[in-house]
Amino acid sequence: MGRLAVILITVMVVTTFFSIHILLRYYNRTRKRSLSKLSDRELLAAFAMNNYVLSIPQLQTMSSLTSADLSLRMQAWMNLSAFRSLYDGSDKVLYQLKANLPQLDRPLSTANKSPKELLEAFRPLHTGREINVAELVWVFDLELYEARKLLKEWLKADFLKSYYDGHFQRYYTFKEQELKGNFKLAKEVEAERIELDDASLLKLAVEHGGKLTASQLCLTTKSSLDEAQDRLDELYDKGVFFLDIDEEKGKISYVLREQDLKI
């Protein structure tokens, strides 16, 4: 009986592993296919030509992407605070780019440039106070998550300051600039933040029916959306969660593999 149980558990683990592997490969393949049809910079160009406001149906007419492809893409941009959502009185959601894109004949090269050299090349092109990740995508022709990585490198090198707003969205400025209004320096917010260890995060997932999204974790821990995403990804990499992708809504949930956990 014990041997049979071991065999059954082994089969379940192997099946789960391959299911997660297939799902992840599908998601990555879908995103890569989407980028090959419409790069992140080309998506921004479409917004720039339409007063920085578009809906997903409008974007569909400008590319060969499906509504599901575009929903996933826009959710990623929203998670990094690059866009805001607007409503026109109907069920249609409009997306508004929160940055003005500088006039460039062609994107600047990143080849053989240090983070500091890239910062100095970007500085004269930036207008306003907040540094929007969309500006980096536009100026350097980066993929969205490459631009996010560059922002983090600048912050780590102490070239930038970061703030949180009342909804725990993270924003960046140059060291000599300041965001005023409903903003707190990141170090002040981080001192107040609820540290969420693995056990507490698992408890939170159980309380939410065995699944979590980055937005839910953000609200609980007072972290930014990208930090909440990183925390969930850590446990996903350890095999604690598998991904549930809702293509129609562009929503990614992290689902506990052990659905019978009790608090």
URBEL-V46276 format. One record per residue. N is the residue number from 0. RES is the residue in one letter. SS is DSSP state (helix for helix, strand for strand, loop for the rest). PSI is psi in whole degrees, 0 to 359 (999 if undefined). Layout:
n->N res->RES ss->SS psi->PSI
n->N res->RES ss->SS psi->PSI
//
This chain:
n->0 res->M ss->loop psi->317
n->1 res->G ss->helix psi->321
n->2 res->R ss->helix psi->320
n->3 res->L ss->helix psi->320
n->4 res->A ss->helix psi->318
n->5 res->V ss->helix psi->318
n->6 res->I ss->helix psi->316
n->7 res->L ss->helix psi->317
n->8 res->I ss->helix psi->318
n->9 res->T ss->helix psi->317
n->10 res->V ss->helix psi->318
n->11 res->M ss->helix psi->317
n->12 res->V ss->helix psi->314
n->13 res->V ss->helix psi->317
n->14 res->T ss->helix psi->316
n->15 res->T ss->helix psi->317
n->16 res->F ss->helix psi->313
n->17 res->F ss->helix psi->328
n->18 res->S ss->helix psi->314
n->19 res->I ss->helix psi->316
n->20 res->H ss->helix psi->316
n->21 res->I ss->helix psi->317
n->22 res->L ss->helix psi->316
n->23 res->L ss->helix psi->318
n->24 res->R ss->helix psi->321
n->25 res->Y ss->helix psi->315
n->26 res->Y ss->helix psi->312
n->27 res->N ss->helix psi->319
n->28 res->R ss->helix psi->320
n->29 res->T ss->helix psi->316
n->30 res->R ss->helix psi->316
n->31 res->K ss->helix psi->319
n->32 res->R ss->helix psi->320
n->33 res->S ss->helix psi->315
n->34 res->L ss->helix psi->327
n->35 res->S ss->helix psi->335
n->36 res->K ss->helix psi->329
n->37 res->L ss->loop psi->106
n->38 res->S ss->loop psi->165
n->39 res->D ss->helix psi->323
n->40 res->R ss->helix psi->322
n->41 res->E ss->helix psi->325
n->42 res->L ss->helix psi->317
n->43 res->L ss->helix psi->323
n->44 res->A ss->helix psi->323
n->45 res->A ss->helix psi->319
n->46 res->F ss->helix psi->319
n->47 res->A ss->helix psi->328
n->48 res->M ss->loop psi->353
n->49 res->N ss->loop psi->42
n->50 res->N ss->loop psi->28
n->51 res->Y ss->loop psi->15
n->52 res->V ss->strand psi->127
n->53 res->L ss->strand psi->159
n->54 res->S ss->strand psi->167
n->55 res->I ss->helix psi->318
n->56 res->P ss->helix psi->322
n->57 res->Q ss->helix psi->319
n->58 res->L ss->helix psi->325
n->59 res->Q ss->helix psi->326
n->60 res->T ss->helix psi->345
n->61 res->M ss->loop psi->358
n->62 res->S ss->loop psi->176
n->63 res->S ss->loop psi->14
n->64 res->L ss->loop psi->150
n->65 res->T ss->loop psi->166
n->66 res->S ss->helix psi->321
n->67 res->A ss->helix psi->317
n->68 res->D ss->helix psi->312
n->69 res->L ss->helix psi->325
n->70 res->S ss->helix psi->316
n->71 res->L ss->helix psi->318
n->72 res->R ss->helix psi->314
n->73 res->M ss->helix psi->328
n->74 res->Q ss->helix psi->321
n->75 res->A ss->helix psi->317
n->76 res->W ss->helix psi->318
n->77 res->M ss->helix psi->322
n->78 res->N ss->helix psi->333
n->79 res->L ss->loop psi->18
n->80 res->S ss->loop psi->25
n->81 res->A ss->loop psi->333
n->82 res->F ss->strand psi->162
n->83 res->R ss->strand psi->151
n->84 res->S ss->strand psi->140
n->85 res->L ss->strand psi->158
n->86 res->Y ss->strand psi->136
n->87 res->D ss->loop psi->16
n->88 res->G ss->loop psi->345
n->89 res->S ss->loop psi->198
n->90 res->D ss->loop psi->357
n->91 res->K ss->loop psi->132
n->92 res->V ss->strand psi->132
n->93 res->L ss->strand psi->143
n->94 res->Y ss->strand psi->129
n->95 res->Q ss->strand psi->123
n->96 res->L ss->strand psi->133
n->97 res->K ss->loop psi->5
n->98 res->A ss->loop psi->150
n->99 res->N ss->loop psi->128
n->100 res->L ss->loop psi->131
n->101 res->P ss->loop psi->153
n->102 res->Q ss->loop psi->123
n->103 res->L ss->loop psi->134
n->104 res->D ss->loop psi->323
n->105 res->R ss->loop psi->156
n->106 res->P ss->loop psi->154
n->107 res->L ss->loop psi->146
n->108 res->S ss->loop psi->143
n->109 res->T ss->loop psi->359
n->110 res->A ss->loop psi->129
n->111 res->N ss->loop psi->27
n->112 res->K ss->loop psi->136
n->113 res->S ss->loop psi->162
n->114 res->P ss->helix psi->322
n->115 res->K ss->helix psi->319
n->116 res->E ss->helix psi->323
n->117 res->L ss->helix psi->321
n->118 res->L ss->helix psi->315
n->119 res->E ss->helix psi->329
n->120 res->A ss->helix psi->327
n->121 res->F ss->helix psi->325
n->122 res->R ss->helix psi->310
n->123 res->P ss->loop psi->346
n->124 res->L ss->loop psi->345
n->125 res->H ss->loop psi->136
n->126 res->T ss->loop psi->155
n->127 res->G ss->loop psi->198
n->128 res->R ss->loop psi->302
n->129 res->E ss->loop psi->136
n->130 res->I ss->loop psi->114
n->131 res->N ss->loop psi->137
n->132 res->V ss->helix psi->333
n->133 res->A ss->helix psi->328
n->134 res->E ss->helix psi->320
n->135 res->L ss->helix psi->321
n->136 res->V ss->helix psi->317
n->137 res->W ss->helix psi->313
n->138 res->V ss->helix psi->321
n->139 res->F ss->helix psi->3
n->140 res->D ss->loop psi->52
n->141 res->L ss->loop psi->155
n->142 res->E ss->loop psi->153
n->143 res->L ss->helix psi->314
n->144 res->Y ss->helix psi->338
n->145 res->E ss->helix psi->321
n->146 res->A ss->helix psi->319
n->147 res->R ss->helix psi->318
n->148 res->K ss->helix psi->319
n->149 res->L ss->helix psi->318
n->150 res->L ss->helix psi->317
n->151 res->K ss->helix psi->325
n->152 res->E ss->helix psi->318
n->153 res->W ss->helix psi->320
n->154 res->L ss->helix psi->317
n->155 res->K ss->helix psi->326
n->156 res->A ss->loop psi->3
n->157 res->D ss->loop psi->31
n->158 res->F ss->loop psi->339
n->159 res->L ss->strand psi->163
n->160 res->K ss->strand psi->152
n->161 res->S ss->strand psi->150
n->162 res->Y ss->strand psi->164
n->163 res->Y ss->strand psi->146
n->164 res->D ss->strand psi->187
n->165 res->G ss->loop psi->345
n->166 res->H ss->loop psi->12
n->167 res->F ss->loop psi->29
n->168 res->Q ss->loop psi->142
n->169 res->R ss->strand psi->140
n->170 res->Y ss->strand psi->156
n->171 res->Y ss->strand psi->144
n->172 res->T ss->strand psi->166
n->173 res->F ss->strand psi->157
n->174 res->K ss->loop psi->324
n->175 res->E ss->loop psi->354
n->176 res->Q ss->loop psi->166
n->177 res->E ss->loop psi->138
n->178 res->L ss->loop psi->128
n->179 res->K ss->loop psi->160
n->180 res->G ss->loop psi->220
n->181 res->N ss->loop psi->60
n->182 res->F ss->strand psi->147
n->183 res->K ss->strand psi->144
n->184 res->L ss->strand psi->145
n->185 res->A ss->helix psi->320
n->186 res->K ss->helix psi->330
n->187 res->E ss->helix psi->317
n->188 res->V ss->helix psi->320
n->189 res->E ss->helix psi->332
n->190 res->A ss->helix psi->333
n->191 res->E ss->helix psi->347
n->192 res->R ss->loop psi->145
n->193 res->I ss->loop psi->115
n->194 res->E ss->loop psi->128
n->195 res->L ss->loop psi->103
n->196 res->D ss->loop psi->176
n->197 res->D ss->helix psi->316
n->198 res->A ss->helix psi->318
n->199 res->S ss->helix psi->323
n->200 res->L ss->helix psi->319
n->201 res->L ss->helix psi->320
n->202 res->K ss->helix psi->317
n->203 res->L ss->helix psi->319
n->204 res->A ss->helix psi->318
n->205 res->V ss->helix psi->318
n->206 res->E ss->helix psi->337
n->207 res->H ss->loop psi->30
n->208 res->G ss->loop psi->23
n->209 res->G ss->loop psi->7
n->210 res->K ss->strand psi->154
n->211 res->L ss->strand psi->154
n->212 res->T ss->loop psi->165
n->213 res->A ss->helix psi->324
n->214 res->S ss->helix psi->317
n->215 res->Q ss->helix psi->317
n->216 res->L ss->helix psi->323
n->217 res->C ss->helix psi->313
n->218 res->L ss->helix psi->327
n->219 res->T ss->helix psi->321
n->220 res->T ss->helix psi->355
n->221 res->K ss->loop psi->36
n->222 res->S ss->loop psi->172
n->223 res->S ss->loop psi->164
n->224 res->L ss->helix psi->320
n->225 res->D ss->helix psi->327
n->226 res->E ss->helix psi->321
n->227 res->A ss->helix psi->319
n->228 res->Q ss->helix psi->316
n->229 res->D ss->helix psi->319
n->230 res->R ss->helix psi->318
n->231 res->L ss->helix psi->322
n->232 res->D ss->helix psi->325
n->233 res->E ss->helix psi->313
n->234 res->L ss->helix psi->332
n->235 res->Y ss->helix psi->316
n->236 res->D ss->helix psi->333
n->237 res->K ss->loop psi->359
n->238 res->G ss->loop psi->10
n->239 res->V ss->loop psi->321
n->240 res->F ss->strand psi->158
n->241 res->F ss->strand psi->164
n->242 res->L ss->strand psi->137
n->243 res->D ss->strand psi->110
n->244 res->I ss->strand psi->117
n->245 res->D ss->strand psi->99
n->246 res->E ss->loop psi->326
n->247 res->E ss->loop psi->319
n->248 res->K ss->loop psi->353
n->249 res->G ss->loop psi->35
n->250 res->K ss->strand psi->134
n->251 res->I ss->strand psi->121
n->252 res->S ss->strand psi->149
n->253 res->Y ss->strand psi->116
n->254 res->V ss->strand psi->132
n->255 res->L ss->strand psi->134
n->256 res->R ss->loop psi->327
n->257 res->E ss->loop psi->92
n->258 res->Q ss->loop psi->351
n->259 res->D ss->loop psi->12
n->260 res->L ss->loop psi->140
n->261 res->K ss->loop psi->149
n->262 res->I ss->loop psi->999
//
